[in-house]
């Protein structure tokens, strides 16, 4: 499975961005997909995950209520709608695939990663 994240950019505090993760390969639809982020000097942080059939979703406390994960298997895509952005949300954002029905919150448990997209939130 190959993944490509896009949609990052510069936004003011309180603004919104929508990240997209496009997959390739027929098995993309079988995987749970997660969004994670990383800032310099820190470990990758789990943000949100969605099961292959969209029946299960999970969020980190730091983003619950502000970020929304969704997917469209027909378009081989997963999205992360980010609202009420804060300067501390500045990071490189990654999408990753791992598991199927049961969601993974540990970055080490994801099997496939795409290159990240930079999100910068100005104060």
C-alpha positions in Angstrom: 0.0 0.0 0.0 1.3 3.4 -1.0 0.0 6.6 0.7 0.3 10.2 -0.2 -0.8 13.0 2.2 -1.6 16.5 0.9 -3.4 19.6 1.9 -1.0 21.1 4.4 -0.2 24.8 4.4 -0.1 28.0 6.5 -3.2 29.0 8.4 -3.9 31.5 11.1 -4.9 30.4 14.6 -8.6 29.5 14.7 -8.6 28.6 11.0 -9.2 25.3 9.3 -7.5 22.9 6.9 -8.5 19.6 5.3 -5.8 17.0 4.7 -6.2 14.3 2.2 -4.5 10.9 2.1 -4.7 9.1 -1.2 -3.8 5.4 -1.4 -2.8 3.1 -4.2 -3.4 -0.6 -4.5 -6.5 -2.6 -4.2 -5.9 -3.5 -0.6 -6.1 0.1 0.6 -9.8 -0.4 1.3 -9.0 -3.3 3.7 -6.9 -1.2 6.0 -7.6 1.0 8.9 -6.0 4.4 8.3 -4.5 6.7 10.9 -3.3 10.3 11.0 -0.3 11.1 13.1 2.0 14.1 13.4 5.5 14.9 14.4 7.4 18.0 15.5 11.2 18.3 15.6 12.7 16.6 18.6 9.5 14.8 19.5 8.1 11.3 18.8 5.3 10.8 16.3 1.9 11.5 18.0 -1.3 9.7 17.2 -4.2 11.9 16.2 -7.1 9.9 14.7 -7.9 6.6 13.1 -10.7 5.1 11.1 -11.5 1.5 10.4 -11.8 0.1 6.9 -15.6 0.3 6.9 -15.8 3.7 8.7 -17.7 2.0 11.6 -15.0 2.8 14.1 -13.2 6.1 14.7 -10.8 7.1 17.5 -9.3 10.4 18.4 -6.5 11.6 20.7 -7.7 13.9 23.5 -5.7 16.7 22.1 -7.8 16.9 18.9 -11.2 15.4 19.8 -13.9 17.9 19.0 -11.7 19.8 16.6 -10.5 17.2 14.1 -12.7 14.9 12.1 -11.5 11.8 10.2 -13.5 10.3 7.3 -12.9 8.1 4.3 -14.2 7.4 0.9 -13.1 4.0 -0.3 -14.5 4.6 -3.8 -11.9 7.4 -4.1 -9.3 5.4 -2.1 -9.0 8.4 0.2 -9.0 9.3 3.8 -9.5 12.9 5.1 -8.7 14.9 8.2 -10.8 18.0 8.7 -9.0 20.2 11.1 -10.9 23.1 12.7 -10.1 25.6 15.4 -6.4 25.2 14.7 -3.9 26.3 17.3 -0.2 27.2 17.0 0.7 23.9 18.9 -0.9 22.0 16.0 2.1 23.0 13.9 3.8 19.8 12.7 4.4 17.5 9.8 1.3 15.4 9.4 1.4 11.8 8.2 -1.2 9.2 7.1 -0.5 5.5 7.8 -2.1 2.2 7.3 -2.3 -0.6 9.7 -4.9 -3.2 10.9 -8.4 -3.4 9.5 -11.3 -3.3 11.9 -9.4 -2.6 15.2 -7.7 0.7 15.4 -4.1 1.4 16.4 -3.0 4.3 18.4 0.7 3.5 18.7 2.8 4.8 15.8 5.0 1.7 15.9 2.0 -0.5 15.0 1.4 1.0 11.6 2.7 -0.9 8.6 2.7 1.6 5.8 3.5 5.3 5.9 3.3 8.1 3.3 5.5 11.2 3.1 4.2 13.9 5.4 2.6 17.3 4.7 3.6 20.4 6.7 0.9 22.3 8.6 1.9 25.6 10.1 -0.5 27.6 12.4 0.4 31.2 13.0 -0.6 33.0 16.1 
